[in-house]
Amino acid sequence: MKDNLEKILLVDRNDYGVLRVTLNDIDNKNALSELMMQKLIKAISEASTNNDVKVIVISSTGNVFCSGHNLKEINKAKETDDKGESYYLKLFKTCSSLMQLIINCPKPVIAEVNGIATAAGCQLVASCDLAISSNSSKFATPGVNIGLFCSTPMVALSRNISKKDSMKMLLTGDMISADEAKRISLINDCVPDDQLSKSVMDLAKKISEKSQAVLKIGKEAFYKQLQLNIEDAYEYTSMVMTKNMMIDDASEGINSFLDKRNPKWRNK
């Protein structure tokens, strides 16, 4: 049993610096159990400070990408003296920390969705910087169907798709197709099932070839400026651009473009 628990998250890095983090708890539909979230937090935290990691891909095994929280764990917590209140607060805070960690991670994070992504699993997809799914994948925030509104998934959902599309998913709990998920910008693209991993790895490799210092500056600025009004956003990003211009990779990038050669990045 311990060996199985240790293997619920697989971590592997290739020669291009792409770190694949694979949810591997098929028996529990790759649920975001306490242990799964702890392992994800550890893997992403370590990758954040590892210069050999350039891009993170979150994938899965089986036909369910992630079913959300483990309902068996949630139900069992009702047996405690406080009827699970302290457990639920810790659980949802841990989940919130994981989603914010993905956003604050200096490395681009891509969701490779092959199968069903529901509730907190849909939240995980929405929290990643990019997401590509197989054509057969489906998405939902179905908490309303079991008396539990998907309030924390709503945070990521509502920041990626329109209010009307968010509310429709949240109020109905209906499953949507990969094509619909692409239409509403929950994902970037959907591809034939047998081309998913190649499509994601091609994208990850392309991103890995950019300056890591520039990607770090840009990702941080992207999420910060979203929280600002238009005037403050331009003031902030003007300072960011100035800071960016002062690093070696900016000079190298401009010179290589003018010299019509490939850049040799130096900044980490």
PALODREN-998845 format. One record per residue (C-alpha): residue number from 1; residue in three letters; y, z, x. Coordinates in steps of 0.001 Angstrom, whole numbers. Layout:
% residues N
<rec><resi>NUM</resi><resn>ala</resn><north>Y</north><up>Z</up><east>X</east></rec>
...
END
This chain:
% residues 268
<rec><resi>1</resi><resn>met</resn><north>0</north><up>0</up><east>0</east></rec>
<rec><resi>2</resi><resn>lys</resn><north>2381</north><up>859</up><east>2827</east></rec>
<rec><resi>3</resi><resn>asp</resn><north>1756</north><up>-2536</up><east>4471</east></rec>
<rec><resi>4</resi><resn>asn</resn><north>2625</north><up>-4284</up><east>1207</east></rec>
<rec><resi>5</resi><resn>leu</resn><north>5840</north><up>-2293</up><east>894</east></rec>
<rec><resi>6</resi><resn>glu</resn><north>6817</north><up>-3185</up><east>4442</east></rec>
<rec><resi>7</resi><resn>lys</resn><north>6391</north><up>-6888</up><east>3669</east></rec>
<rec><resi>8</resi><resn>ile</resn><north>8438</north><up>-7076</up><east>467</east></rec>
<rec><resi>9</resi><resn>leu</resn><north>11251</north><up>-8585</up><east>2548</east></rec>
<rec><resi>10</resi><resn>leu</resn><north>10523</north><up>-11186</up><east>5219</east></rec>
<rec><resi>11</resi><resn>val</resn><north>13109</north><up>-11907</up><east>7925</east></rec>
<rec><resi>12</resi><resn>asp</resn><north>12974</north><up>-14888</up><east>10265</east></rec>
<rec><resi>13</resi><resn>arg</resn><north>15551</north><up>-16667</up><east>12460</east></rec>
<rec><resi>14</resi><resn>asn</resn><north>15289</north><up>-20268</up><east>13675</east></rec>
<rec><resi>15</resi><resn>asp</resn><north>16702</north><up>-21951</up><east>16779</east></rec>
<rec><resi>16</resi><resn>tyr</resn><north>19913</north><up>-22959</up><east>14979</east></rec>
<rec><resi>17</resi><resn>gly</resn><north>20813</north><up>-19348</up><east>14239</east></rec>
<rec><resi>18</resi><resn>val</resn><north>19870</north><up>-19554</up><east>10558</east></rec>
<rec><resi>19</resi><resn>leu</resn><north>18413</north><up>-16247</up><east>9363</east></rec>
<rec><resi>20</resi><resn>arg</resn><north>16059</north><up>-16560</up><east>6392</east></rec>
<rec><resi>21</resi><resn>val</resn><north>15756</north><up>-13387</up><east>4348</east></rec>
<rec><resi>22</resi><resn>thr</resn><north>12925</north><up>-13852</up><east>1848</east></rec>
<rec><resi>23</resi><resn>leu</resn><north>12253</north><up>-11661</up><east>-1186</east></rec>
<rec><resi>24</resi><resn>asn</resn><north>8480</north><up>-11220</up><east>-1118</east></rec>
<rec><resi>25</resi><resn>asp</resn><north>7493</north><up>-8846</up><east>-3915</east></rec>
<rec><resi>26</resi><resn>ile</resn><north>5749</north><up>-11262</up><east>-6258</east></rec>
<rec><resi>27</resi><resn>asp</resn><north>3900</north><up>-8512</up><east>-8176</east></rec>
<rec><resi>28</resi><resn>asn</resn><north>7268</north><up>-7097</up><east>-9265</east></rec>
<rec><resi>29</resi><resn>lys</resn><north>8935</north><up>-10499</up><east>-9702</east></rec>
<rec><resi>30</resi><resn>asn</resn><north>11052</north><up>-9874</up><east>-6595</east></rec>
<rec><resi>31</resi><resn>ala</resn><north>12936</north><up>-7130</up><east>-8414</east></rec>
<rec><resi>32</resi><resn>leu</resn><north>15856</north><up>-5367</up><east>-6768</east></rec>
<rec><resi>33</resi><resn>ser</resn><north>14033</north><up>-2058</up><east>-6478</east></rec>
<rec><resi>34</resi><resn>glu</resn><north>15585</north><up>751</up><east>-4458</east></rec>
<rec><resi>35</resi><resn>leu</resn><north>13445</north><up>-220</up><east>-1474</east></rec>
<rec><resi>36</resi><resn>met</resn><north>14213</north><up>-3935</up><east>-1779</east></rec>
<rec><resi>37</resi><resn>met</resn><north>17944</north><up>-3263</up><east>-1856</east></rec>
<rec><resi>38</resi><resn>gln</resn><north>17721</north><up>-904</up><east>1124</east></rec>
<rec><resi>39</resi><resn>lys</resn><north>15870</north><up>-3562</up><east>3108</east></rec>
<rec><resi>40</resi><resn>leu</resn><north>18389</north><up>-6254</up><east>2128</east></rec>
<rec><resi>41</resi><resn>ile</resn><north>21289</north><up>-4015</up><east>3111</east></rec>
<rec><resi>42</resi><resn>lys</resn><north>19659</north><up>-3310</up><east>6481</east></rec>
<rec><resi>43</resi><resn>ala</resn><north>18908</north><up>-6983</up><east>7178</east></rec>
<rec><resi>44</resi><resn>ile</resn><north>22374</north><up>-8233</up><east>6222</east></rec>
<rec><resi>45</resi><resn>ser</resn><north>24147</north><up>-5386</up><east>8041</east></rec>
<rec><resi>46</resi><resn>glu</resn><north>22247</north><up>-6142</up><east>11251</east></rec>
<rec><resi>47</resi><resn>ala</resn><north>22902</north><up>-9873</up><east>10898</east></rec>
<rec><resi>48</resi><resn>ser</resn><north>26621</north><up>-9231</up><east>10437</east></rec>
<rec><resi>49</resi><resn>thr</resn><north>26970</north><up>-7980</up><east>14019</east></rec>
<rec><resi>50</resi><resn>asn</resn><north>24408</north><up>-10291</up><east>15636</east></rec>
<rec><resi>51</resi><resn>asn</resn><north>26085</north><up>-13199</up><east>17441</east></rec>
<rec><resi>52</resi><resn>asp</resn><north>22800</north><up>-15111</up><east>17409</east></rec>
<rec><resi>53</resi><resn>val</resn><north>22909</north><up>-15258</up><east>13599</east></rec>
<rec><resi>54</resi><resn>lys</resn><north>25255</north><up>-17934</up><east>12296</east></rec>
<rec><resi>55</resi><resn>val</resn><north>24170</north><up>-18404</up><east>8665</east></rec>
<rec><resi>56</resi><resn>ile</resn><north>22076</north><up>-16278</up><east>6294</east></rec>
<rec><resi>57</resi><resn>val</resn><north>19785</north><up>-17807</up><east>3662</east></rec>
<rec><resi>58</resi><resn>ile</resn><north>18387</north><up>-15604</up><east>896</east></rec>
<rec><resi>59</resi><resn>ser</resn><north>15208</north><up>-17120</up><east>-523</east></rec>
<rec><resi>60</resi><resn>ser</resn><north>12070</north><up>-15935</up><east>-2308</east></rec>
<rec><resi>61</resi><resn>thr</resn><north>8348</north><up>-16424</up><east>-2740</east></rec>
<rec><resi>62</resi><resn>gly</resn><north>6665</north><up>-17099</up><east>-6076</east></rec>
<rec><resi>63</resi><resn>asn</resn><north>8181</north><up>-18628</up><east>-9207</east></rec>
<rec><resi>64</resi><resn>val</resn><north>10785</north><up>-15897</up><east>-9779</east></rec>
<rec><resi>65</resi><resn>phe</resn><north>13741</north><up>-15780</up><east>-7393</east></rec>
<rec><resi>66</resi><resn>cys</resn><north>14744</north><up>-12305</up><east>-8565</east></rec>
<rec><resi>67</resi><resn>ser</resn><north>14229</north><up>-10627</up><east>-11939</east></rec>
<rec><resi>68</resi><resn>gly</resn><north>16975</north><up>-8043</up><east>-11494</east></rec>
<rec><resi>69</resi><resn>his</resn><north>16338</north><up>-4313</up><east>-11307</east></rec>
<rec><resi>70</resi><resn>asn</resn><north>12833</north><up>-2917</up><east>-11585</east></rec>
<rec><resi>71</resi><resn>leu</resn><north>12556</north><up>-1868</up><east>-15248</east></rec>
<rec><resi>72</resi><resn>lys</resn><north>9505</north><up>287</up><east>-14526</east></rec>
<rec><resi>73</resi><resn>glu</resn><north>11546</north><up>2357</up><east>-12071</east></rec>
<rec><resi>74</resi><resn>ile</resn><north>14431</north><up>2505</up><east>-14539</east></rec>
<rec><resi>75</resi><resn>asn</resn><north>12183</north><up>3668</up><east>-17365</east></rec>
<rec><resi>76</resi><resn>lys</resn><north>10431</north><up>6298</up><east>-15232</east></rec>
<rec><resi>77</resi><resn>ala</resn><north>13775</north><up>7863</up><east>-14295</east></rec>
<rec><resi>78</resi><resn>lys</resn><north>14181</north><up>8867</up><east>-17954</east></rec>
<rec><resi>79</resi><resn>glu</resn><north>11578</north><up>11588</up><east>-17311</east></rec>
<rec><resi>80</resi><resn>thr</resn><north>13891</north><up>13580</up><east>-15016</east></rec>
<rec><resi>81</resi><resn>asp</resn><north>15918</north><up>16606</up><east>-16133</east></rec>
<rec><resi>82</resi><resn>asp</resn><north>19156</north><up>14650</up><east>-16479</east></rec>
<rec><resi>83</resi><resn>lys</resn><north>17320</north><up>11763</up><east>-18187</east></rec>
<rec><resi>84</resi><resn>gly</resn><north>17965</north><up>9541</up><east>-15209</east></rec>
<rec><resi>85</resi><resn>glu</resn><north>21751</north><up>9715</up><east>-15111</east></rec>
<rec><resi>86</resi><resn>ser</resn><north>22045</north><up>10578</up><east>-11386</east></rec>
<rec><resi>87</resi><resn>tyr</resn><north>19362</north><up>8023</up><east>-10519</east></rec>
<rec><resi>88</resi><resn>tyr</resn><north>21108</north><up>5249</up><east>-12474</east></rec>
<rec><resi>89</resi><resn>leu</resn><north>24475</north><up>5992</up><east>-10876</east></rec>
<rec><resi>90</resi><resn>lys</resn><north>22921</north><up>5829</up><east>-7393</east></rec>
<rec><resi>91</resi><resn>leu</resn><north>20985</north><up>2662</up><east>-8277</east></rec>
<rec><resi>92</resi><resn>phe</resn><north>23963</north><up>721</up><east>-9580</east></rec>
<rec><resi>93</resi><resn>lys</resn><north>26209</north><up>1932</up><east>-6748</east></rec>
<rec><resi>94</resi><resn>thr</resn><north>23614</north><up>752</up><east>-4224</east></rec>
<rec><resi>95</resi><resn>cys</resn><north>23448</north><up>-2616</up><east>-5946</east></rec>
<rec><resi>96</resi><resn>ser</resn><north>27233</north><up>-2870</up><east>-5967</east></rec>
<rec><resi>97</resi><resn>ser</resn><north>27293</north><up>-2040</up><east>-2245</east></rec>
<rec><resi>98</resi><resn>leu</resn><north>24754</north><up>-4798</up><east>-1565</east></rec>
<rec><resi>99</resi><resn>met</resn><north>26792</north><up>-7401</up><east>-3440</east></rec>
<rec><resi>100</resi><resn>gln</resn><north>29995</north><up>-6380</up><east>-1650</east></rec>
<rec><resi>101</resi><resn>leu</resn><north>28166</north><up>-6443</up><east>1678</east></rec>
<rec><resi>102</resi><resn>ile</resn><north>27286</north><up>-10097</up><east>1070</east></rec>
<rec><resi>103</resi><resn>ile</resn><north>30923</north><up>-10900</up><east>357</east></rec>
<rec><resi>104</resi><resn>asn</resn><north>32188</north><up>-8896</up><east>3350</east></rec>
<rec><resi>105</resi><resn>cys</resn><north>29551</north><up>-10245</up><east>5725</east></rec>
<rec><resi>106</resi><resn>pro</resn><north>31290</north><up>-12459</up><east>8321</east></rec>
<rec><resi>107</resi><resn>lys</resn><north>28393</north><up>-14929</up><east>8168</east></rec>
<rec><resi>108</resi><resn>pro</resn><north>28136</north><up>-17500</up><east>5354</east></rec>
<rec><resi>109</resi><resn>val</resn><north>25368</north><up>-16516</up><east>2905</east></rec>
<rec><resi>110</resi><resn>ile</resn><north>23439</north><up>-19180</up><east>963</east></rec>
<rec><resi>111</resi><resn>ala</resn><north>21145</north><up>-18465</up><east>-1990</east></rec>
<rec><resi>112</resi><resn>glu</resn><north>18059</north><up>-20692</up><east>-2068</east></rec>
<rec><resi>113</resi><resn>val</resn><north>16935</north><up>-20297</up><east>-5674</east></rec>
<rec><resi>114</resi><resn>asn</resn><north>13442</north><up>-21441</up><east>-6530</east></rec>
<rec><resi>115</resi><resn>gly</resn><north>12552</north><up>-20047</up><east>-9948</east></rec>
<rec><resi>116</resi><resn>ile</resn><north>14082</north><up>-17621</up><east>-12402</east></rec>
<rec><resi>117</resi><resn>ala</resn><north>17144</north><up>-15522</up><east>-11549</east></rec>
<rec><resi>118</resi><resn>thr</resn><north>18018</north><up>-12946</up><east>-14186</east></rec>
<rec><resi>119</resi><resn>ala</resn><north>20337</north><up>-9934</up><east>-14550</east></rec>
<rec><resi>120</resi><resn>ala</resn><north>20990</north><up>-8497</up><east>-11055</east></rec>
<rec><resi>121</resi><resn>gly</resn><north>19073</north><up>-11494</up><east>-9693</east></rec>
<rec><resi>122</resi><resn>cys</resn><north>21684</north><up>-13769</up><east>-11253</east></rec>
<rec><resi>123</resi><resn>gln</resn><north>24314</north><up>-11411</up><east>-9827</east></rec>
<rec><resi>124</resi><resn>leu</resn><north>22772</north><up>-11905</up><east>-6382</east></rec>
<rec><resi>125</resi><resn>val</resn><north>23090</north><up>-15684</up><east>-6730</east></rec>
<rec><resi>126</resi><resn>ala</resn><north>26707</north><up>-15411</up><east>-7881</east></rec>
<rec><resi>127</resi><resn>ser</resn><north>27557</north><up>-13058</up><east>-5006</east></rec>
<rec><resi>128</resi><resn>cys</resn><north>26415</north><up>-15487</up><east>-2304</east></rec>
<rec><resi>129</resi><resn>asp</resn><north>28990</north><up>-17846</up><east>-816</east></rec>
<rec><resi>130</resi><resn>leu</resn><north>26910</north><up>-20893</up><east>-1714</east></rec>
<rec><resi>131</resi><resn>ala</resn><north>23864</north><up>-21455</up><east>-3907</east></rec>
<rec><resi>132</resi><resn>ile</resn><north>21410</north><up>-24323</up><east>-4265</east></rec>
<rec><resi>133</resi><resn>ser</resn><north>18513</north><up>-24235</up><east>-6700</east></rec>
<rec><resi>134</resi><resn>ser</resn><north>15469</north><up>-26278</up><east>-7561</east></rec>
<rec><resi>135</resi><resn>asn</resn><north>15745</north><up>-28413</up><east>-10697</east></rec>
<rec><resi>136</resi><resn>ser</resn><north>13240</north><up>-26175</up><east>-12479</east></rec>
<rec><resi>137</resi><resn>ser</resn><north>15160</north><up>-22943</up><east>-11851</east></rec>
<rec><resi>138</resi><resn>lys</resn><north>16719</north><up>-20989</up><east>-14704</east></rec>
<rec><resi>139</resi><resn>phe</resn><north>19376</north><up>-18301</up><east>-14940</east></rec>
<rec><resi>140</resi><resn>ala</resn><north>20312</north><up>-15540</up><east>-17392</east></rec>
<rec><resi>141</resi><resn>thr</resn><north>22045</north><up>-12201</up><east>-17849</east></rec>
<rec><resi>142</resi><resn>pro</resn><north>19669</north><up>-10989</up><east>-20590</east></rec>
<rec><resi>143</resi><resn>gly</resn><north>20474</north><up>-7287</up><east>-20603</east></rec>
<rec><resi>144</resi><resn>val</resn><north>21983</north><up>-7519</up><east>-24082</east></rec>
<rec><resi>145</resi><resn>asn</resn><north>18510</north><up>-8392</up><east>-25397</east></rec>
<rec><resi>146</resi><resn>ile</resn><north>17135</north><up>-4997</up><east>-24339</east></rec>
<rec><resi>147</resi><resn>gly</resn><north>20146</north><up>-2859</up><east>-25184</east></rec>
<rec><resi>148</resi><resn>leu</resn><north>21689</north><up>-2893</up><east>-21717</east></rec>
<rec><resi>149</resi><resn>phe</resn><north>24794</north><up>-5052</up><east>-21232</east></rec>
<rec><resi>150</resi><resn>cys</resn><north>24833</north><up>-6686</up><east>-17794</east></rec>
<rec><resi>151</resi><resn>ser</resn><north>28077</north><up>-5015</up><east>-16759</east></rec>
<rec><resi>152</resi><resn>thr</resn><north>27598</north><up>-5027</up><east>-12985</east></rec>
<rec><resi>153</resi><resn>pro</resn><north>26276</north><up>-8625</up><east>-12929</east></rec>
<rec><resi>154</resi><resn>met</resn><north>29368</north><up>-9451</up><east>-14987</east></rec>
<rec><resi>155</resi><resn>val</resn><north>31590</north><up>-8683</up><east>-11974</east></rec>
<rec><resi>156</resi><resn>ala</resn><north>30076</north><up>-11442</up><east>-9843</east></rec>
<rec><resi>157</resi><resn>leu</resn><north>29547</north><up>-13794</up><east>-12776</east></rec>
<rec><resi>158</resi><resn>ser</resn><north>33123</north><up>-13620</up><east>-14045</east></rec>
<rec><resi>159</resi><resn>arg</resn><north>34499</north><up>-14282</up><east>-10567</east></rec>
<rec><resi>160</resi><resn>asn</resn><north>32522</north><up>-17492</up><east>-10199</east></rec>
<rec><resi>161</resi><resn>ile</resn><north>32567</north><up>-19155</up><east>-13613</east></rec>
<rec><resi>162</resi><resn>ser</resn><north>35040</north><up>-19337</up><east>-16489</east></rec>
<rec><resi>163</resi><resn>lys</resn><north>35611</north><up>-16524</up><east>-18964</east></rec>
<rec><resi>164</resi><resn>lys</resn><north>34108</north><up>-18501</up><east>-21830</east></rec>
<rec><resi>165</resi><resn>asp</resn><north>30980</north><up>-19446</up><east>-19872</east></rec>
<rec><resi>166</resi><resn>ser</resn><north>30610</north><up>-15880</up><east>-18565</east></rec>
<rec><resi>167</resi><resn>met</resn><north>30903</north><up>-14365</up><east>-22028</east></rec>
<rec><resi>168</resi><resn>lys</resn><north>28432</north><up>-16820</up><east>-23508</east></rec>
<rec><resi>169</resi><resn>met</resn><north>25809</north><up>-15853</up><east>-20940</east></rec>
<rec><resi>170</resi><resn>leu</resn><north>26550</north><up>-12136</up><east>-21303</east></rec>
<rec><resi>171</resi><resn>leu</resn><north>26728</north><up>-12045</up><east>-25102</east></rec>
<rec><resi>172</resi><resn>thr</resn><north>23699</north><up>-14206</up><east>-25846</east></rec>
<rec><resi>173</resi><resn>gly</resn><north>21412</north><up>-13383</up><east>-22928</east></rec>
<rec><resi>174</resi><resn>asp</resn><north>20129</north><up>-16946</up><east>-23192</east></rec>
<rec><resi>175</resi><resn>met</resn><north>18446</north><up>-18674</up><east>-20263</east></rec>
<rec><resi>176</resi><resn>ile</resn><north>20361</north><up>-21651</up><east>-18864</east></rec>
<rec><resi>177</resi><resn>ser</resn><north>18992</north><up>-24583</up><east>-16886</east></rec>
<rec><resi>178</resi><resn>ala</resn><north>19810</north><up>-25477</up><east>-13303</east></rec>
<rec><resi>179</resi><resn>asp</resn><north>21903</north><up>-28415</up><east>-14541</east></rec>
<rec><resi>180</resi><resn>glu</resn><north>23948</north><up>-26080</up><east>-16744</east></rec>
<rec><resi>181</resi><resn>ala</resn><north>24290</north><up>-23576</up><east>-13892</east></rec>
<rec><resi>182</resi><resn>lys</resn><north>25694</north><up>-26374</up><east>-11755</east></rec>
<rec><resi>183</resi><resn>arg</resn><north>28041</north><up>-27523</up><east>-14516</east></rec>
<rec><resi>184</resi><resn>ile</resn><north>29601</north><up>-24072</up><east>-14846</east></rec>
<rec><resi>185</resi><resn>ser</resn><north>29684</north><up>-23583</up><east>-11038</east></rec>
<rec><resi>186</resi><resn>leu</resn><north>27205</north><up>-20732</up><east>-10873</east></rec>
<rec><resi>187</resi><resn>ile</resn><north>25459</north><up>-22844</up><east>-8224</east></rec>
<rec><resi>188</resi><resn>asn</resn><north>26677</north><up>-25664</up><east>-5995</east></rec>
<rec><resi>189</resi><resn>asp</resn><north>23811</north><up>-28032</up><east>-6636</east></rec>
<rec><resi>190</resi><resn>cys</resn><north>20243</north><up>-28398</up><east>-7886</east></rec>
<rec><resi>191</resi><resn>val</resn><north>17655</north><up>-30594</up><east>-6214</east></rec>
<rec><resi>192</resi><resn>pro</resn><north>14010</north><up>-31600</up><east>-6754</east></rec>
<rec><resi>193</resi><resn>asp</resn><north>11735</north><up>-28620</up><east>-6210</east></rec>
<rec><resi>194</resi><resn>asp</resn><north>10020</north><up>-30114</up><east>-3178</east></rec>
<rec><resi>195</resi><resn>gln</resn><north>13371</north><up>-30822</up><east>-1496</east></rec>
<rec><resi>196</resi><resn>leu</resn><north>14929</north><up>-27384</up><east>-1960</east></rec>
<rec><resi>197</resi><resn>ser</resn><north>14185</north><up>-25768</up><east>1398</east></rec>
<rec><resi>198</resi><resn>lys</resn><north>15144</north><up>-28903</up><east>3341</east></rec>
<rec><resi>199</resi><resn>ser</resn><north>18396</north><up>-29270</up><east>1403</east></rec>
<rec><resi>200</resi><resn>val</resn><north>19333</north><up>-25650</up><east>2054</east></rec>
<rec><resi>201</resi><resn>met</resn><north>18391</north><up>-25765</up><east>5724</east></rec>
<rec><resi>202</resi><resn>asp</resn><north>20325</north><up>-29017</up><east>6235</east></rec>
<rec><resi>203</resi><resn>leu</resn><north>23384</north><up>-27331</up><east>4737</east></rec>
<rec><resi>204</resi><resn>ala</resn><north>22858</north><up>-24170</up><east>6784</east></rec>
<rec><resi>205</resi><resn>lys</resn><north>22478</north><up>-26193</up><east>9995</east></rec>
<rec><resi>206</resi><resn>lys</resn><north>25682</north><up>-28115</up><east>9285</east></rec>
<rec><resi>207</resi><resn>ile</resn><north>27591</north><up>-24856</up><east>8808</east></rec>
<rec><resi>208</resi><resn>ser</resn><north>25966</north><up>-23290</up><east>11887</east></rec>
<rec><resi>209</resi><resn>glu</resn><north>27546</north><up>-26009</up><east>14034</east></rec>
<rec><resi>210</resi><resn>lys</resn><north>31072</north><up>-24837</up><east>13178</east></rec>
<rec><resi>211</resi><resn>ser</resn><north>32988</north><up>-22220</up><east>15159</east></rec>
<rec><resi>212</resi><resn>gln</resn><north>31641</north><up>-18824</up><east>14179</east></rec>
<rec><resi>213</resi><resn>ala</resn><north>35011</north><up>-17201</up><east>14842</east></rec>
<rec><resi>214</resi><resn>val</resn><north>36734</north><up>-19657</up><east>12513</east></rec>
<rec><resi>215</resi><resn>leu</resn><north>34145</north><up>-19170</up><east>9772</east></rec>
<rec><resi>216</resi><resn>lys</resn><north>34608</north><up>-15400</up><east>10017</east></rec>
<rec><resi>217</resi><resn>ile</resn><north>38392</north><up>-15715</up><east>9726</east></rec>
<rec><resi>218</resi><resn>gly</resn><north>38115</north><up>-18158</up><east>6845</east></rec>
<rec><resi>219</resi><resn>lys</resn><north>35532</north><up>-16280</up><east>4781</east></rec>
<rec><resi>220</resi><resn>glu</resn><north>37447</north><up>-13015</up><east>4990</east></rec>
<rec><resi>221</resi><resn>ala</resn><north>40692</north><up>-14754</up><east>4045</east></rec>
<rec><resi>222</resi><resn>phe</resn><north>39080</north><up>-16620</up><east>1143</east></rec>
<rec><resi>223</resi><resn>tyr</resn><north>37988</north><up>-13482</up><east>-689</east></rec>
<rec><resi>224</resi><resn>lys</resn><north>41140</north><up>-11529</up><east>127</east></rec>
<rec><resi>225</resi><resn>gln</resn><north>43572</north><up>-14190</up><east>-1099</east></rec>
<rec><resi>226</resi><resn>leu</resn><north>41726</north><up>-14397</up><east>-4422</east></rec>
<rec><resi>227</resi><resn>gln</resn><north>42940</north><up>-10874</up><east>-5180</east></rec>
<rec><resi>228</resi><resn>leu</resn><north>46613</north><up>-11726</up><east>-4532</east></rec>
<rec><resi>229</resi><resn>asn</resn><north>49280</north><up>-13414</up><east>-6604</east></rec>
<rec><resi>230</resi><resn>ile</resn><north>50281</north><up>-16909</up><east>-5487</east></rec>
<rec><resi>231</resi><resn>glu</resn><north>53313</north><up>-15816</up><east>-3426</east></rec>
<rec><resi>232</resi><resn>asp</resn><north>51441</north><up>-13061</up><east>-1595</east></rec>
<rec><resi>233</resi><resn>ala</resn><north>48445</north><up>-15335</up><east>-1105</east></rec>
<rec><resi>234</resi><resn>tyr</resn><north>50557</north><up>-17932</up><east>708</east></rec>
<rec><resi>235</resi><resn>glu</resn><north>52276</north><up>-15269</up><east>2817</east></rec>
<rec><resi>236</resi><resn>tyr</resn><north>48917</north><up>-13765</up><east>3777</east></rec>
<rec><resi>237</resi><resn>thr</resn><north>47219</north><up>-17094</up><east>4538</east></rec>
<rec><resi>238</resi><resn>ser</resn><north>50205</north><up>-18251</up><east>6604</east></rec>
<rec><resi>239</resi><resn>met</resn><north>49608</north><up>-15238</up><east>8850</east></rec>
<rec><resi>240</resi><resn>val</resn><north>45896</north><up>-15996</up><east>8911</east></rec>
<rec><resi>241</resi><resn>met</resn><north>46525</north><up>-19608</up><east>9946</east></rec>
<rec><resi>242</resi><resn>thr</resn><north>48844</north><up>-18401</up><east>12699</east></rec>
<rec><resi>243</resi><resn>lys</resn><north>46198</north><up>-15962</up><east>13939</east></rec>
<rec><resi>244</resi><resn>asn</resn><north>43611</north><up>-18746</up><east>13790</east></rec>
<rec><resi>245</resi><resn>met</resn><north>45846</north><up>-21082</up><east>15824</east></rec>
<rec><resi>246</resi><resn>met</resn><north>45985</north><up>-18552</up><east>18659</east></rec>
<rec><resi>247</resi><resn>ile</resn><north>42239</north><up>-18482</up><east>19395</east></rec>
<rec><resi>248</resi><resn>asp</resn><north>40547</north><up>-20731</up><east>21949</east></rec>
<rec><resi>249</resi><resn>asp</resn><north>38398</north><up>-22524</up><east>19380</east></rec>
<rec><resi>250</resi><resn>ala</resn><north>41473</north><up>-23854</up><east>17584</east></rec>
<rec><resi>251</resi><resn>ser</resn><north>42753</north><up>-25449</up><east>20791</east></rec>
<rec><resi>252</resi><resn>glu</resn><north>39279</north><up>-26755</up><east>21621</east></rec>
<rec><resi>253</resi><resn>gly</resn><north>38811</north><up>-28153</up><east>18135</east></rec>
<rec><resi>254</resi><resn>ile</resn><north>42130</north><up>-30000</up><east>18105</east></rec>
<rec><resi>255</resi><resn>asn</resn><north>41702</north><up>-31328</up><east>21651</east></rec>
<rec><resi>256</resi><resn>ser</resn><north>38133</north><up>-32495</up><east>20990</east></rec>
<rec><resi>257</resi><resn>phe</resn><north>39304</north><up>-34315</up><east>17869</east></rec>
<rec><resi>258</resi><resn>leu</resn><north>42080</north><up>-36067</up><east>19775</east></rec>
<rec><resi>259</resi><resn>asp</resn><north>39692</north><up>-36846</up><east>22656</east></rec>
<rec><resi>260</resi><resn>lys</resn><north>37058</north><up>-38113</up><east>20191</east></rec>
<rec><resi>261</resi><resn>arg</resn><north>34310</north><up>-35803</up><east>21493</east></rec>
<rec><resi>262</resi><resn>asn</resn><north>32216</north><up>-32978</up><east>20095</east></rec>
<rec><resi>263</resi><resn>pro</resn><north>33816</north><up>-29526</up><east>20419</east></rec>
<rec><resi>264</resi><resn>lys</resn><north>32346</north><up>-26786</up><east>22612</east></rec>
<rec><resi>265</resi><resn>trp</resn><north>33008</north><up>-23533</up><east>20794</east></rec>
<rec><resi>266</resi><resn>arg</resn><north>33661</north><up>-20411</up><east>22857</east></rec>
<rec><resi>267</resi><resn>asn</resn><north>34792</north><up>-17697</up><east>20432</east></rec>
<rec><resi>268</resi><resn>lys</resn><north>32223</north><up>-15416</up><east>18781</east></rec>
END
